[in-house]
Amino acid sequence: MPKIKNILETQLQEIKAKGTFKNERIIQTAQETEISVRDERVINFCANNYLGLSNNIDIKKAAVEAIEEWGFGLSSVRFICGTQTIHKELEKKVSVFHGKEDTILYSSCFDANGGLFETILSKEDAVFSDELNHASIIDGIRLCKAEKNRYKHADMNHLEDLLKNSNARLKLIATDGVFSMDGVVAPLKEIVNLAKKYNAMVMVDDCHATGFLGNNGKGSAEYHDVLDDIDIITSTFGKALGGASGGFVCASNEIIEILRQKSRPYLFSNSLAPALVAACIKVFDIIENDNSYQKKLEKNTTYFRQKIKEIGFDTKGIDHPIVPIMIYDEKKAVKMSEELLKKNIYVIAFSFPVVPTGEARIRVQISSDHTRDQLDCALNAFYDVGKDLNII
């Protein structure tokens, strides 16, 4: 035991020396746009709570009622005695929402991606992955035996060259729907065109799009009007859809059935708790019948993006509520986040190795729950700190 303690302590000191050690700030309230951190009230601009549903009263009520009716947990995996009526109801809702034949639930989207590729691909097949894809896609691909190809970020010429030179039985293009560090939507229309040209399938991880992107909130594929052309969609309930946990895969009947038979994270993980399942059913009831959350989010995003540029900051992306505010210098980015917190604006600085060297940034995430006063408060704070640090 002493030997591993010493080894790990050395590694931890190296992480701290590089400035990449992650300290967890303790939140003392429910997840909302205004929270308590270190006994101070701050405006939260770093949650994935895009639709403001994380503390929604109707969703909480559905969860509480489900515990009374269906119990706290199932103490089982799905195929033994862990599938209730509500699990099938949620899978049906997710399938209909995305226009796919079937859906399978996982404990997280990380598990969904981790159990996808090794199940449906073999050594006769090939996968083509964007170099900036989420870690869960990267890890999932590592587990499979297919030929692995990585294309330059959103580079369709490079992707085409790789597809053209592949003689694989099955070809699968895998991409994030939205790249979370940049707030940039993947070029799915171009990807779909290449998939059709080279007889490939398309898989999209839509964690940062499901529920709010596209005319009806159906994600990045609807945003690009290619929803019917996407073969596999993976996503999460842990961001816009209430913010708890759980993930899913939507696809054809055959893909979903083989995942039920062979996908290890599904076969060997407990069923989603009834409270979570019922709450997610309520989430879909809300977003399918009331688009005011989505419209408010779009309005807030447009306003903040326009004003932060007028102040003089560079940003990435066009219309996504992830707004990377480019600081470039790593030390200034960290200093800026610290100074903003002093002004009761809670944001996080990102630098290497999370983003490329010289691309340090503050990532702001907009919610439909943010008020105009809260947005203006953040904008004023960014202006003041930006001036003080000679960033603008």
C-alpha positions in Angstrom: 0.0 0.0 0.0 2.7 2.6 0.8 4.3 2.1 -2.7 1.1 2.9 -4.6 0.4 5.9 -2.2 3.8 7.3 -3.1 3.3 6.7 -6.9 -0.1 8.3 -6.9 1.0 11.2 -4.7 3.8 12.0 -7.2 1.2 11.9 -10.1 -1.1 14.2 -8.1 1.8 16.7 -7.5 2.6 16.6 -11.2 -1.1 17.4 -12.1 -1.0 20.3 -9.6 2.3 21.6 -11.0 0.8 21.7 -14.5 -2.2 23.7 -13.2 -4.7 21.1 -14.3 -5.8 19.8 -10.9 -9.6 19.9 -10.6 -11.0 21.2 -7.3 -14.7 20.5 -6.8 -16.6 23.6 -5.7 -19.4 22.6 -3.3 -22.9 23.8 -4.2 -25.1 24.4 -1.2 -28.4 24.6 -3.0 -30.5 23.0 -5.8 -29.2 23.4 -9.3 -30.6 26.7 -10.6 -29.4 29.9 -12.3 -28.7 31.3 -8.8 -26.9 29.0 -6.4 -24.9 29.2 -3.2 -21.1 28.5 -3.3 -18.9 29.0 -0.2 -21.9 30.7 1.5 -22.1 33.3 -1.3 -25.0 33.7 -3.8 -23.6 33.5 -7.4 -25.2 33.4 -10.8 -24.5 30.0 -12.4 -23.2 30.1 -16.0 -21.5 26.7 -16.1 -24.3 24.1 -15.8 -25.7 22.0 -18.7 -29.2 23.1 -17.5 -30.1 24.5 -20.9 -33.9 24.3 -20.5 -33.9 25.2 -16.8 -35.6 21.9 -15.8 -33.2 20.6 -13.2 -35.3 21.9 -10.3 -38.7 22.0 -12.2 -41.6 21.4 -9.7 -43.6 19.2 -12.0 -40.6 16.9 -12.8 -39.8 16.7 -9.1 -43.4 15.8 -8.3 -43.3 13.0 -11.0 -40.2 11.6 -9.4 -41.7 11.6 -5.9 -44.9 10.0 -7.1 -43.0 7.3 -8.9 -41.2 6.3 -5.7 -44.5 5.8 -4.0 -45.9 3.7 -6.9 -42.9 1.9 -8.3 -40.4 1.8 -5.4 -37.0 3.3 -4.9 -35.0 0.8 -6.9 -35.1 -2.5 -8.8 -32.1 -4.3 -7.4 -31.7 -6.0 -10.8 -30.4 -5.6 -14.3 -33.0 -5.2 -17.1 -33.2 -8.8 -18.4 -33.7 -10.5 -15.0 -36.4 -8.6 -13.2 -35.5 -4.9 -13.8 -37.9 -3.8 -16.5 -41.1 -2.1 -15.4 -43.9 -0.7 -17.6 -42.4 2.8 -17.2 -39.1 1.8 -18.7 -40.8 0.6 -21.9 -42.9 3.8 -21.8 -39.8 6.0 -21.7 -38.1 4.0 -24.4 -41.2 4.5 -26.6 -41.3 8.2 -25.9 -37.6 8.7 -26.8 -38.0 6.6 -30.0 -41.1 8.6 -31.2 -39.4 11.9 -30.3 -36.4 11.1 -32.5 -38.3 9.3 -35.3 -36.5 6.0 -34.7 -37.7 2.4 -34.4 -36.5 1.7 -30.9 -34.5 2.9 -27.9 -32.4 1.3 -25.2 -31.7 2.9 -21.8 -28.3 3.0 -20.1 -27.0 4.4 -16.8 -25.3 7.2 -18.7 -24.5 8.2 -22.2 -20.9 7.3 -21.4 -22.1 3.8 -20.9 -24.2 4.0 -24.1 -21.2 4.9 -26.1 -19.0 2.5 -24.3 -21.3 -0.4 -25.1 -22.2 0.5 -28.7 -19.2 0.0 -30.9 -17.9 -3.3 -29.7 -21.4 -4.7 -30.0 -22.2 -3.8 -33.5 -18.8 -3.7 -35.2 -16.2 -6.5 -35.8 -12.7 -6.7 -37.3 -14.3 -6.8 -40.8 -15.7 -3.3 -40.2 -14.3 0.3 -39.9 -15.2 3.3 -37.8 -14.4 6.9 -38.7 -14.2 9.3 -35.7 -13.8 13.1 -35.5 -10.6 13.9 -33.6 -12.5 16.1 -31.2 -15.1 13.6 -30.2 -16.1 13.1 -26.6 -14.0 10.8 -24.4 -16.9 8.3 -24.2 -16.8 7.8 -28.0 -13.0 7.5 -28.0 -13.1 4.9 -25.2 -16.0 3.0 -26.8 -14.1 2.8 -30.1 -11.0 1.5 -28.3 -13.0 -1.4 -27.1 -14.1 -2.6 -30.5 -12.2 -4.7 -33.0 -13.0 -2.6 -36.0 -10.4 -0.8 -38.1 -10.1 2.7 -36.4 -9.8 5.9 -38.5 -9.6 9.4 -37.0 -10.4 12.3 -39.3 -9.3 15.9 -38.7 -12.0 18.0 -36.9 -14.9 18.6 -39.2 -12.6 18.1 -42.2 -14.8 16.6 -44.9 -12.0 16.2 -47.4 -10.0 14.1 -44.9 -13.1 12.0 -44.0 -13.8 11.4 -47.7 -10.2 10.2 -48.3 -10.5 7.7 -45.5 -13.9 6.5 -46.6 -12.7 6.2 -50.2 -9.8 4.0 -49.2 -11.7 1.6 -47.0 -12.9 -1.8 -48.1 -14.6 -2.6 -44.8 -17.8 -4.6 -44.6 -19.6 -1.9 -42.5 -18.5 1.7 -42.3 -19.6 3.8 -39.4 -19.0 7.6 -39.1 -19.1 8.7 -35.5 -19.3 12.3 -34.4 -20.5 14.6 -31.6 -23.6 16.5 -32.6 -22.2 19.5 -30.8 -18.6 19.9 -29.7 -18.8 20.9 -26.1 -15.7 23.0 -25.8 -16.5 25.1 -28.9 -20.3 25.3 -29.0 -20.0 24.3 -32.7 -22.6 22.0 -34.4 -21.1 19.2 -36.5 -21.5 19.5 -40.3 -24.0 16.7 -40.4 -25.4 17.5 -43.8 -22.0 17.0 -45.4 -21.4 13.9 -43.3 -24.7 12.4 -44.4 -23.8 13.1 -48.1 -20.5 11.3 -47.7 -22.2 8.4 -45.9 -24.6 8.0 -48.8 -21.8 8.3 -51.4 -19.7 5.6 -49.7 -22.4 3.4 -48.2 -21.6 4.3 -44.6 -23.7 4.6 -41.4 -23.8 7.7 -39.2 -23.8 7.8 -35.4 -24.3 11.1 -33.5 -23.8 11.8 -29.8 -26.3 14.5 -29.2 -25.8 15.2 -25.5 -25.4 18.9 -25.9 -28.4 19.2 -28.3 -31.2 16.9 -27.3 -34.3 18.8 -26.2 -33.4 22.3 -27.5 -31.5 22.3 -30.8 -33.6 22.2 -34.0 -37.1 23.5 -34.7 -38.6 21.0 -32.3 -35.7 20.4 -30.0 -34.8 17.1 -31.6 -31.2 17.8 -31.8 -28.3 18.5 -34.2 -29.8 16.3 -36.9 -33.0 18.2 -37.0 -31.0 21.5 -36.9 -29.4 20.3 -40.2 -32.6 18.7 -41.5 -31.1 15.2 -41.7 -32.8 13.5 -38.8 -34.1 10.6 -41.0 -30.6 10.0 -42.4 -28.9 9.4 -39.0 -28.7 5.7 -38.2 -27.8 5.9 -34.5 -28.4 8.7 -32.0 -26.9 8.5 -28.5 -27.7 11.1 -25.8 -28.3 11.8 -22.1 -31.0 12.7 -19.7 -28.3 14.5 -17.6 -28.2 17.8 -19.4 -31.2 19.6 -20.9 -33.6 16.8 -20.1 -33.8 17.4 -16.4 -30.1 17.1 -15.6 -30.3 13.9 -13.5 -28.6 10.9 -15.1 -29.2 8.1 -17.6 -28.5 7.8 -21.3 -29.9 6.1 -24.4 -29.3 4.8 -27.9 -32.0 5.3 -30.6 -31.7 3.3 -33.8 -33.3 0.5 -35.9 -35.0 -2.5 -34.2 -32.1 -4.7 -35.1 -29.4 -2.5 -33.7 -31.3 -2.0 -30.4 -32.1 -5.7 -30.1 -28.4 -6.7 -30.6 -27.5 -4.1 -27.9 -30.0 -5.7 -25.5 -28.4 -9.1 -26.2 -24.7 -8.2 -26.1 -23.9 -4.7 -24.9 -22.0 -5.2 -21.6 -22.8 -1.9 -19.9 -26.5 -2.6 -20.4 -26.4 -6.3 -19.4 -24.3 -5.8 -16.3 -25.7 -2.5 -14.9 -28.7 -1.9 -12.7 -31.9 -0.6 -14.3 -32.5 3.1 -14.1 -34.4 3.9 -10.9 -38.1 4.4 -11.2 -38.0 8.0 -10.0 -35.6 8.9 -12.7 -37.6 7.1 -15.4 -40.9 8.7 -14.4 -39.2 12.2 -14.2 -37.8 11.8 -17.7 -41.2 10.8 -19.0 -42.5 14.0 -17.6 -39.6 15.9 -19.2 -40.7 14.7 -22.7 -44.4 15.6 -21.9 -43.2 19.1 -21.1 -41.0 19.7 -24.1 -43.3 18.1 -26.6 -46.2 20.3 -25.5 -44.6 23.6 -24.5 -41.8 25.1 -26.6 -41.5 28.2 -24.4 -38.4 26.8 -22.7 -36.7 26.4 -26.0 -37.7 29.8 -27.3 -36.5 31.5 -24.2 -33.2 29.7 -24.4 -32.8 30.8 -28.1 -33.6 34.4 -27.1 -31.2 34.4 -24.2 -28.4 32.9 -26.3 -28.8 35.4 -29.2 -28.8 38.3 -26.7 -25.7 37.2 -24.8 -23.7 36.2 -27.9 -24.4 39.6 -29.5 -23.6 41.6 -26.4 -20.4 39.8 -25.5 -19.0 40.4 -29.0 -20.0 44.1 -28.8 -18.0 44.3 -25.6 -14.9 43.1 -27.6 -14.5 39.4 -26.8 -13.9 36.7 -29.4 -16.3 33.7 -29.3 -16.7 30.4 -31.1 -19.9 28.9 -32.5 -22.9 30.7 -34.0 -26.1 30.1 -32.1 -25.5 27.4 -29.5 -25.9 28.2 -25.8 -22.4 27.0 -25.1 -20.5 30.3 -25.6 -16.7 29.9 -25.4 -15.2 33.3 -24.6 -11.7 33.2 -25.9 -9.0 34.5 -23.6 -6.1 32.6 -25.3 -3.6 33.1 -22.5 -4.0 30.3 -19.9 -3.0 32.2 -16.8 -5.3 35.1 -17.7 -8.2 32.7 -18.3 -7.8 31.2 -14.8 -7.3 34.7 -13.3 -10.4 35.9 -15.1 -12.6 33.1 -13.7 -11.4 33.9 -10.2 -12.1 37.6 -10.6 -15.6 36.9 -12.0 -16.4 34.7 -9.1 -15.6 37.7 -6.8 -18.3 39.5 -8.8 -20.7 36.6 -8.1 -20.4 35.2 -11.7 -19.7 31.4 -11.6 -17.8 30.3 -14.7 -14.9 27.9 -15.3 -11.7 28.5 -17.3 -10.5 25.7 -19.7 -7.0 25.4 -20.9 -4.5 22.8 -22.1 -4.9 19.8 -22.2 -8.7 20.1 -22.4 -8.3 22.6 -25.3 -5.2 23.2 -27.5 -2.3 25.3 -26.2 -3.0 29.0 -26.7 -6.8 28.4 -26.9 -7.7 29.0 -23.3 -11.2 30.2 -22.7 -14.1 30.8 -20.3 -17.0 28.6 -21.2 -20.3 30.3 -20.6 -23.5 28.1 -20.7 -26.8 29.9 -21.2 -30.1 28.6 -19.7 -33.7 29.5 -20.5 -34.0 30.2 -16.8 -31.5 33.1 -16.9 -33.2 36.5 -16.5 -32.2 39.5 -18.6 -30.8 41.1 -15.4 -28.6 38.0 -14.8 -27.3 38.1 -18.3 -26.6 41.9 -18.0 -24.9 41.3 -14.7 -22.6 38.8 -16.3 -21.9 41.0 -19.3 -21.0 43.9 -17.0 -18.7 41.7 -15.0 -17.0 40.4 -18.1 -16.4 44.0 -19.3 -14.9 45.1 -16.0 -12.6 42.1 -15.5 -11.7 42.1 -19.2 -10.6 45.7 -19.0 -8.7 45.2 -15.7 -6.8 42.3 -17.2 -6.1 44.0 -20.5 -8.0 41.3 -22.4 -10.3 43.8 -24.2 
